[in-house]
Amino acid sequence: MVAAATDGRMGTPPPQLDDATRRAVLAEAQRWGLPLSFAGNVPILDYPAEPLDAARIAAGAGYPPQSIRTLAFCDSTNTRLFEATGLMLCLAEAQWAGRGRRGRSWYSPFGRHLYLSLRLPAIPGTSASLSLVAALSVHQLLAAQLPGLWVKWPNDLWVGGQKLGGFLLEGRYCSGRQDWVLGMGLNCHLDPSLEPAATCLAEHGLIVHRNELAAAILRQWRKDFALLDQAGFVAFTQRWKAADRLRDRIVEIQQDGRQRLGRALGVDEEGRLQVQIKGHEERLHAADVRIRARL
């Protein structure tokens, strides 16, 4: 019932819920971190910020309204988009099984941040370079207002030593063709559940309207992905150098159960990280390693 109510699938609320049922629903909502209350028998969500609005995002980004779905509560926007063949974009107020690299998952609190997934019929460049360009697009939108913002290879946004957001590109074969979905999570509003290693825009004095920010990101993605398709990642070399704080720093590389130290040398034309390890240069793919920079 909680999931149905928050997804907007309830329709007409069930008549004459007794007190025990309402208490059970409220307890389940609290367990999931949902600010749910009742006005009579009608479940009401108390949004901590302006709710996501598919029509406004569509108008601002230039998408058909019917191609965008906003959900109050779901497992993962990437999963939902893979399952909904007619949609281009899915956003959610909260996720209980958001996904990251190497199969990691996390719970995303309700109404405070921006979680969205975009369907890509084909990907320009390589999967590694697309993830970098997705991060560079958001970096370009926010860097002037957010000193200390940088892109951490392969797919994260950081402010100083704290993570602000991340990106995940996933591919699946569907009906004999490859389907791609790009997911993004960006911390926006103040959130007491954020870990010390994470930060949000509001902590740095940047108050945003999520609908406007989502539309701006989608416009920048459209522009940058077209450039990537036409000219390759070389067109982003200067932007990468401006956003990269790993270059010439010692990094810890975890790969195949081993931990090594190397010096980051930047990225190549396919978005692979170039590192110098014991006098030899290696090129690392995003799926193979985990980098921890000594900043």
NORGI-V179882 format. One record per residue. N is the residue number from 0. RES is the residue in three letters. PHI is phi as a letter, one per 30 degrees, with the letter a starting at -180 (NA if undefined). PSI is psi in radians with two decimals (* if undefined). NEAR is the number of other ideal C-beta (glycine too) atoms within 12 Angstrom. Layout:
# NORGI-V179882
N,RES,PHI,PSI,NEAR + N,RES,PHI,PSI,NEAR
This chain:
# NORGI-V179882
0,MET,NA,-0.72,27 + 1,VAL,d,-0.84,31 + 2,ALA,d,-0.71,24 + 3,ALA,d,-0.74,22 + 4,ALA,d,-0.79,32 + 5,THR,d,-0.38,35 + 6,ASP,d,-0.11,25 + 7,GLY,i,0.32,21 + 8,ARG,c,0.09,18 + 9,MET,d,-0.61,23 + 10,GLY,i,-2.33,12 + 11,THR,d,2.20,11 + 12,PRO,e,2.55,21 + 13,PRO,d,2.42,19 + 14,PRO,d,2.55,10 + 15,GLN,h,1.02,10 + 16,LEU,d,2.34,22 + 17,ASP,d,2.93,13 + 18,ASP,e,-0.68,12 + 19,ALA,d,-0.70,10 + 20,THR,d,-0.76,20 + 21,ARG,d,-0.73,27 + 22,ARG,d,-0.68,16 + 23,ALA,d,-0.72,18 + 24,VAL,d,-0.77,32 + 25,LEU,d,-0.66,24 + 26,ALA,d,-0.71,16 + 27,GLU,d,-0.69,22 + 28,ALA,d,-0.74,30 + 29,GLN,d,-0.65,16 + 30,ARG,d,-0.58,14 + 31,TRP,c,0.01,30 + 32,GLY,i,0.42,26 + 33,LEU,c,2.23,35 + 34,PRO,d,1.24,25 + 35,LEU,c,2.45,36 + 36,SER,b,3.06,20 + 37,PHE,b,2.41,25 + 38,ALA,c,1.68,13 + 39,GLY,i,-2.12,13 + 40,ASN,c,0.07,21 + 41,VAL,c,2.09,19 + 42,PRO,d,2.36,35 + 43,ILE,b,2.34,22 + 44,LEU,c,2.28,31 + 45,ASP,c,1.68,19 + 46,TYR,d,2.25,23 + 47,PRO,d,-0.26,24 + 48,ALA,b,3.08,29 + 49,GLU,e,2.25,23 + 50,PRO,d,2.69,27 + 51,LEU,d,2.48,40 + 52,ASP,b,1.88,25 + 53,ALA,d,-0.69,30 + 54,ALA,d,-0.73,20 + 55,ARG,d,-0.71,23 + 56,ILE,d,-0.75,37 + 57,ALA,d,-0.77,27 + 58,ALA,d,-0.72,19 + 59,GLY,d,-0.49,25 + 60,ALA,c,-0.20,32 + 61,GLY,i,0.56,19 + 62,TYR,c,2.63,29 + 63,PRO,d,2.35,17 + 64,PRO,e,-0.62,20 + 65,GLN,d,-0.16,14 + 66,SER,c,-0.02,24 + 67,ILE,b,2.36,37 + 68,ARG,b,2.33,34 + 69,THR,c,2.35,38 + 70,LEU,b,2.59,39 + 71,ALA,d,-0.53,36 + 72,PHE,a,2.20,42 + 73,CYS,a,3.00,37 + 74,ASP,d,-1.02,28 + 75,SER,a,2.31,34 + 76,THR,d,-0.58,45 + 77,ASN,d,-0.81,40 + 78,THR,d,-0.81,26 + 79,ARG,d,-0.67,31 + 80,LEU,d,-0.66,38 + 81,PHE,d,-0.58,27 + 82,GLU,d,-0.29,21 + 83,ALA,c,1.63,24 + 84,THR,d,-0.41,17 + 85,GLY,d,-0.04,14 + 86,LEU,c,2.63,30 + 87,MET,c,-0.46,33 + 88,LEU,b,2.42,43 + 89,CYS,b,2.30,39 + 90,LEU,b,2.68,48 + 91,ALA,b,2.57,46 + 92,GLU,d,-0.53,41 + 93,ALA,a,2.64,43 + 94,GLN,b,2.48,40 + 95,TRP,c,-0.10,29 + 96,ALA,b,0.83,24 + 97,GLY,d,2.57,35 + 98,ARG,c,2.63,33 + 99,GLY,b,-2.95,30 + 100,ARG,d,2.67,30 + 101,ARG,h,0.51,17 + 102,GLY,i,0.14,12 + 103,ARG,d,2.57,15 + 104,SER,b,2.79,20 + 105,TRP,a,2.79,27 + 106,TYR,c,2.36,27 + 107,SER,c,2.12,42 + 108,PRO,d,2.77,33 + 109,PHE,d,2.29,35 + 110,GLY,i,0.13,34 + 111,ARG,c,-0.44,36 + 112,HIS,b,-3.07,42 + 113,LEU,c,1.97,46 + 114,TYR,c,2.05,49 + 115,LEU,b,2.70,51 + 116,SER,b,2.39,44 + 117,LEU,c,2.27,40 + 118,ARG,d,2.38,37 + 119,LEU,b,1.95,33 + 120,PRO,e,-0.57,18 + 121,ALA,b,2.75,16 + 122,ILE,c,2.28,28 + 123,PRO,d,2.58,31 + 124,GLY,i,-2.57,32 + 125,THR,c,2.90,27 + 126,SER,d,-0.64,33 + 127,ALA,d,-0.78,33 + 128,SER,d,-0.59,39 + 129,LEU,d,-0.74,39 + 130,SER,d,-0.71,48 + 131,LEU,d,-0.76,44 + 132,VAL,d,-0.65,47 + 133,ALA,e,-0.74,48 + 134,ALA,d,-0.69,48 + 135,LEU,d,-0.58,45 + 136,SER,d,-0.82,38 + 137,VAL,d,-0.65,45 + 138,HIS,e,-0.76,38 + 139,GLN,d,-0.63,30 + 140,LEU,d,-0.57,32 + 141,LEU,c,-0.32,35 + 142,ALA,e,-0.67,24 + 143,ALA,d,-0.49,11 + 144,GLN,c,-0.09,18 + 145,LEU,b,1.40,33 + 146,PRO,e,2.47,13 + 147,GLY,i,-0.01,22 + 148,LEU,d,2.33,34 + 149,TRP,b,2.88,35 + 150,VAL,c,2.15,42 + 151,LYS,c,2.03,42 + 152,TRP,e,2.38,45 + 153,PRO,c,-0.22,41 + 154,ASN,a,0.64,39 + 155,ASP,b,2.66,42 + 156,LEU,c,2.30,43 + 157,TRP,b,2.65,35 + 158,VAL,c,1.97,34 + 159,GLY,h,-2.14,21 + 160,GLY,c,0.36,18 + 161,GLN,b,2.50,26 + 162,LYS,d,2.31,31 + 163,LEU,c,-0.59,39 + 164,GLY,a,3.01,43 + 165,GLY,a,2.91,37 + 166,PHE,b,2.58,44 + 167,LEU,b,2.11,40 + 168,LEU,c,2.17,40 + 169,GLU,b,2.51,33 + 170,GLY,b,2.47,24 + 171,ARG,b,2.60,20 + 172,TYR,d,2.23,11 + 173,CYS,b,2.13,18 + 174,SER,h,0.71,8 + 175,GLY,i,0.14,7 + 176,ARG,b,2.78,12 + 177,GLN,d,2.25,19 + 178,ASP,c,2.36,27 + 179,TRP,b,2.45,32 + 180,VAL,b,2.27,38 + 181,LEU,c,2.09,42 + 182,GLY,c,2.60,41 + 183,MET,b,2.43,45 + 184,GLY,b,2.19,44 + 185,LEU,b,2.12,44 + 186,ASN,d,2.14,41 + 187,CYS,c,-1.08,42 + 188,HIS,c,2.84,30 + 189,LEU,e,2.39,22 + 190,ASP,b,1.91,26 + 191,PRO,d,-0.28,15 + 192,SER,d,-0.11,20 + 193,LEU,d,2.40,26 + 194,GLU,d,2.78,15 + 195,PRO,e,-0.47,11 + 196,ALA,d,-0.02,16 + 197,ALA,c,2.80,30 + 198,THR,b,3.08,32 + 199,CYS,b,2.90,35 + 200,LEU,d,-0.71,35 + 201,ALA,d,-0.55,25 + 202,GLU,d,-0.34,24 + 203,HIS,c,0.35,24 + 204,GLY,i,0.21,14 + 205,LEU,c,1.80,27 + 206,ILE,c,2.14,19 + 207,VAL,b,2.74,30 + 208,HIS,c,2.08,22 + 209,ARG,d,-0.61,38 + 210,ASN,d,-0.77,29 + 211,GLU,d,-0.70,23 + 212,LEU,d,-0.75,36 + 213,ALA,d,-0.77,42 + 214,ALA,d,-0.73,32 + 215,ALA,d,-0.71,26 + 216,ILE,d,-0.75,40 + 217,LEU,d,-0.69,37 + 218,ARG,d,-0.76,26 + 219,GLN,d,-0.67,29 + 220,TRP,d,-0.79,39 + 221,ARG,e,-0.77,25 + 222,LYS,d,-0.83,24 + 223,ASP,d,-0.63,34 + 224,PHE,d,-0.60,35 + 225,ALA,d,-0.72,17 + 226,LEU,d,-0.71,25 + 227,LEU,d,-0.71,36 + 228,ASP,d,-0.66,23 + 229,GLN,d,-0.73,15 + 230,ALA,c,-0.17,18 + 231,GLY,i,3.10,20 + 232,PHE,d,-0.32,33 + 233,VAL,e,-0.47,20 + 234,ALA,d,-0.24,24 + 235,PHE,c,0.17,38 + 236,THR,e,-0.84,22 + 237,GLN,d,-0.70,14 + 238,ARG,d,-0.67,27 + 239,TRP,d,-0.78,36 + 240,LYS,d,-0.64,18 + 241,ALA,d,-0.47,19 + 242,ALA,c,-0.16,34 + 243,ASP,c,2.17,35 + 244,ARG,c,0.10,29 + 245,LEU,d,-0.46,34 + 246,ARG,e,2.32,26 + 247,ASP,i,0.20,19 + 248,ARG,c,2.71,25 + 249,ILE,d,2.28,21 + 250,VAL,b,2.66,35 + 251,GLU,c,2.25,23 + 252,ILE,c,2.11,32 + 253,GLN,c,2.05,18 + 254,GLN,a,2.20,24 + 255,ASP,h,0.71,12 + 256,GLY,i,0.05,9 + 257,ARG,c,2.67,14 + 258,GLN,b,2.22,16 + 259,ARG,b,2.79,24 + 260,LEU,c,2.47,21 + 261,GLY,a,3.04,33 + 262,ARG,c,2.18,26 + 263,ALA,d,2.37,35 + 264,LEU,c,0.14,26 + 265,GLY,j,-2.87,33 + 266,VAL,b,2.76,39 + 267,ASP,c,-2.98,25 + 268,GLU,d,-0.17,22 + 269,GLU,c,0.09,26 + 270,GLY,i,0.16,40 + 271,ARG,d,2.50,30 + 272,LEU,d,2.26,43 + 273,GLN,c,2.21,29 + 274,VAL,b,2.61,36 + 275,GLN,c,2.10,24 + 276,ILE,b,2.03,25 + 277,LYS,h,0.77,12 + 278,GLY,i,-0.07,9 + 279,HIS,c,2.50,13 + 280,GLU,c,2.35,18 + 281,GLU,b,2.69,24 + 282,ARG,c,2.16,25 + 283,LEU,c,2.40,34 + 284,HIS,c,2.61,26 + 285,ALA,e,-0.60,34 + 286,ALA,d,-0.18,24 + 287,ASP,c,-0.38,21 + 288,VAL,b,2.89,31 + 289,ARG,b,2.23,28 + 290,ILE,c,2.33,35 + 291,ARG,b,1.86,25 + 292,ALA,d,2.48,30 + 293,ARG,c,1.54,17 + 294,LEU,d,*,21
